């Protein structure tokens, strides 16, 4: 996911390569059954009187802190003469070695048991390695080349999948640490499929690596969908990114011990889920393939300036995630529809959940999409032990941005333009050259493409503010109906086993009635609730505007309140099959390949 800093200089300058010694790693997995790896790293001689070594605190594609040092144990060091040397703990994620002599070799044990895009998982099924979660580094050698030797378990038929350039045997290289840390690696008994795609006079190999227990024919069928995704997204930009080493690798782990995730990288992506292709994954996991590959353009090369260079010692924040992640999310299902993996009916059906989540959220009154993006360090796989009222204060920039992408695309299409073309203009202006962009750049390039008035209206209304676009008109232009069940009563709370399970939305009937998460509903209009009552069924007996007496228990004290039912705010989005042929053609130009 990182831009390769001074990549070509490092590759082609013999002088620099000779002047800088590589940092050397070896990792082995003799105790994989206990989720342990043995790691050894040899650092070149330092020019200072102290060598500072550290574990990353963050990882590319994640915006929260993860403190990977917590999984490092049994750390020791020896000097070039083979003598054990002192290692002192500087802070929770750093160590220091005073007065090193010559090269310094550090050995440690790594515990890892989470298979996703952020952490490491080591067991008898695989070694699934996110590099910042696995390997220690020294900041002073960050621009040095890297050599890493993986020691796969031969008894388990492990092979190696990575975007790292192959050197020899089980040894791979990286031109610097930005590239190394952006190169997830899978060791397992995986299957692989490949095809080639031509772009700008070059031929690129697209590898799909699958660690799964599904039959080969199912993998073949899944790989056909992967190929269609690659070609469909290439058609948006009219070219592939110029992948380093002319190869891109999908690394998929669909095994029961993995956790659901997807993580983009410069020339590869990690795809993890508990569902194998045989067990629902064939249908449910393909969307992540679509999302992560689109990032090869949007995020990896068309990249927010705030994230350059990525800093592994802190949380990295940007206000552009509504575009970087959100517009990518818009293209996730759009790609599946254009590729023929889902039909138009299914595409429109899938809009409903995200649409209602975004446009019915009171959080739009608090924060615009830029400010929602700033909250990423608090929400992106971040953990907290205290209660947080996210329902009233946060809308995912994935979802918010996908709806803003939808609105922009349909608005442009009313002018005879498309979001595809705008993305392509951004790519030509700043993605292909890998010149990081700002929000002003997004605004300016939209002005160049669609006109200043159009761009100003879009950014002032929906990016710098949280207004809702006129979706009814936009949807009508492509033969989609937008309705509400205004006669359906709405209480504004969710209950399970008669407990209110989330904080009611600000302004909802439950909020106005003073109810909150954790309240136990005892009765409605003095009629006691059965265990695990269905609230929708109960409310169907009443009408909008009716006042209900709610009896509830809070902190062991029984209380009563009045709740006035409101119209259900839920939107229903459906494909309108009765539209004129002209509108149907307009929709087809949007959704068909």
Buried (B, 14 or more C-beta within 10 A) or exposed (E): BBBBBBBEBBBEEEEBBEEBBBBBBBBBBEEBEEBBBBBBBBBBEBEEEEBBBBBBBBBBBBBBBBEBBEBBEEBEBBBEEEEEBEBEEEEEBBBBBEEBEEBBBBBBBBBBBBBBBBBBBBBBBBBBBBBBBBBBBBEBBBBBBBBBBBBBBEEBEBBBBBBBBEEEEBBBBBBBBBBBBBBBBBBBEBBBBEBEBEBEEEEBBBBBBBBBEBEEEBBEEBBEBBBBBBBBBBBBBEBBBEBBEBBBBBBBBBBEBBBBBBBBBBBBBBBBBBBBBEBEBBEBBBBBBBBBBBBBBBBBBBBBBBBBEBEBBEBBBBBBBBBBBBBBBBBBBBBBBBBEBBEBEEBBBBBBEBBBBBBBBBBBEBBBBBBBBBBBBBBBBBEEEEEEBBBBBBBBBBBBBBBBBBBBBBBBBEEEBBBBEBBBBBBBBBBBEBBBBBBEBBBBBBBEBBEEEBBEEBBEBBBBEBEEBEBEEBBBBBBBBBEEEEEBBBBBBBBEEBBBEBBBBBEBBBBBBBBBBBBBBBBBEEEEBEEEBEBEEBBEEBEBEEEBEBBBBBEEEEBEBEBBBBBBBBBEBBBBEEBEEEBBEBBEEBBEE
